[in-house]
């Protein structure tokens, strides 16, 4: 089976500061064991450096699609770069945000993210600043996530991330496909997984139309994955 997993909110709980979303060592060891029995990929909106900061060393048995699929790694080796675009100059946006405590701008491959999970003011102000900027510097796609606004300037999202990982893992016709995610950014991937004949699982309190199954929280995710570890479709 090919198992594709979101990171923040799926493999680790959502925390106020994204850099503190470090994976539990025992759960990381479990994922590594799972990756030796199935083809395992992590799909994240984070850049590679941001992901590695919270995940640590990446075993070569785990694939990682970063920046919504802009780049795909096998372990820590870059194997495909789908970026093919550049970001606009973000100085104007940075200047407007610099005095707004609790916000920070993350530059990634072909996209940028405005985080405001720790911002205690009126969120409408953050959105006004963001949309003023992207109106003048139009991206191909805008995604609103959990206290995060993302502008994507390339032809990728987590749906294309699923496709990009499948290109490099060489999915066999008989192999099952599973995607688990918790955010609006993951809806693209859930739709793509179902389109490709796989299963789509959402983590949260309400099951969106894109999902086949709902899991309550991160603990439920690991309990579900443990059931998959009982089978060995891939060696």
C-alpha positions, -999 to 999 in steps of 0.1 A, spaced: 0 0 0 10 36 -6 3 57 25 5 95 22 2 116 53 -1 153 61 22 164 89 9 193 111 -24 183 127 -22 148 114 11 133 126 16 160 153 -9 182 171 -14 218 160 7 241 182 9 279 186 44 280 171 49 258 140 86 253 148 76 236 180 56 209 162 83 183 168 73 147 163 73 123 193 104 100 190 84 68 195 59 79 168 87 87 144 102 53 150 68 38 143 65 56 110 100 43 100 89 8 108 57 14 88 77 27 59 96 -6 57 63 -25 52 45 0 30 55 29 7 52 59 30 51 96 20 46 128 40 30 157 22 35 191 38 31 227 30 64 233 49 97 239 31 123 211 34 143 230 60 112 238 81 101 201 79 134 187 89 136 211 118 106 195 134 110 159 121 147 155 124 167 131 103 145 116 75 150 79 69 156 70 33 125 48 33 102 79 37 93 101 8 86 138 15 67 163 -7 75 198 5 59 232 -3 26 215 -14 45 193 -38 70 217 -53 98 193 -44 99 156 -37 126 140 -15 135 104 -8 149 106 27 170 137 25 179 134 -11 160 157 -36 148 136 -64 123 159 -83 119 197 -84 86 208 -99 89 245 -88 95 263 -121 84 297 -107 96 326 -87 82 345 -58 75 383 -60 95 407 -38 80 403 -4 96 434 12 64 455 11 45 427 28 72 422 54 72 459 62 35 459 68 37 429 91 68 438 111 50 455 139 22 430 141 33 407 169 24 370 165 27 370 127 55 357 105 61 352 69 75 319 56 92 319 22 90 285 4 96 270 -30 72 287 -53 49 299 -25 48 319 7 28 316 38 16 342 63 12 326 97 -9 343 124 -16 316 150 -1 338 178 -16 371 166 -41 384 192 -55 413 172 -83 415 147 -77 388 121 -94 409 95 -64 432 95 -41 403 87 -63 392 58 -66 428 45 -28 431 44 -24 397 27 -51 403 1 -38 438 -7 -5 423 -15 -17 394 -36 -40 416 -55 -9 435 -68 11 402 -71 -14 376 -82 -6 340 -74 -20 310 -92 -38 298 -61 -46 312 -26 -53 287 2 -67 297 36 -57 271 63 -57 271 101 -44 305 110 -24 306 78 -28 322 44 -8 309 15 -1 323 -20 11 297 -45 28 309 -76 34 275 -93 11 248 -106 10 227 -75 -11 220 -44 -14 189 -22 -34 172 -50 -5 176 -74 18 166 -45 1 132 -44 6 129 -82 43 139 -79 50 114 -52 33 86 -72 55 95 -101 86 87 -81 74 57 -61 62 38 -92 28 28 -80 18 -7 -91 -17 -13 -105 -27 -35 -76 -13 -12 -49 -38 5 -26 -36 43 -20 -44 61 12 -42 98 21 -48 113 56 -50 150 63 -67 176 85 -67 210 68 -83 228 39 -50 224 21 -55 186 23 -88 187 5 -70 188 -28 -51 156 -19 -82 139 -6 -100 145 -39 -69 134 -59 -66 102 -38 -102 92 -45 -99 102 -82 -70 77 -84 -90 49 -67 -76 54 -32 -92 61 2 -94 96 17 -94 102 54 -99 135 72 -88 144 108 -112 167 126 -147 170 140 -167 172 107 -162 150 77 -160 170 44 -175 156 12 -140 148 0 -134 122 27 -144 86 30 -137 84 68 -133 107 97 -107 104 125 -110 125 156 -74 135 163 -37 126 160 -40 98 185 -67 82 163 -44 86 132 -17 65 149 -42 39 161 -55 36 125 -20 34 111 -12 6 136 -39 -15 120 -22 -10 86 11 -21 101 -4 -55 105 -3 -60 68 27 -60 45 17 -51 10 52 -37 2 85 -51 13 
